[in-house]
């Protein structure tokens, strides 16, 4: 796997980081303390890269 896609639970901002890199506690976009969730695509339909289209909401 190349990179992990993380999404801010407050504003929806996404960022990509190398595996093993922890996302920041404060979102660079909304400047709020938030939780980042892993929305990386692990299914063949999206080529195992980028954001999983089922998690875009």
C-alpha positions in Angstrom: 0.0 0.0 0.0 1.3 3.4 -1.0 -0.5 5.9 1.2 -3.3 6.1 3.7 -6.2 8.5 3.1 -7.4 10.2 6.3 -10.7 12.3 6.6 -11.5 14.9 9.3 -14.8 13.9 11.0 -15.8 17.6 11.4 -15.2 19.2 8.0 -14.5 16.3 5.7 -10.9 17.5 4.8 -8.8 14.6 3.5 -5.1 14.1 3.6 -2.8 11.4 2.5 0.1 10.1 4.5 2.6 7.2 4.4 1.7 4.1 6.4 2.8 4.5 10.0 2.3 8.3 10.0 -0.3 9.4 12.5 -2.6 12.2 11.3 -2.5 15.5 13.2 -4.8 16.2 16.2 -5.8 19.6 14.7 -7.2 19.7 11.2 -5.2 21.9 8.8 -8.4 23.0 7.1 -10.9 23.8 9.9 -8.3 24.4 12.6 -10.4 22.4 15.1 -9.3 19.4 17.2 -10.9 16.5 15.5 -10.7 12.8 14.8 -9.3 11.6 11.5 -10.7 8.3 10.2 -9.0 6.0 7.7 -11.1 6.2 4.4 -8.4 4.5 2.3 -9.8 2.3 -0.5 -8.9 -1.4 0.1 -11.2 -2.8 -2.7 -10.2 -3.8 -6.2 -12.9 -1.6 -7.8 -10.9 1.6 -7.0 -7.5 0.1 -7.6 -6.6 -0.2 -3.9 -5.6 3.5 -3.8 -7.2 6.8 -2.8 -10.5 7.3 -0.9 -13.1 4.5 -0.8 -16.1 5.8 -2.8 -18.4 4.2 -0.3 -17.1 6.5 2.5 -17.4 9.9 0.8 -20.5 11.0 2.8 
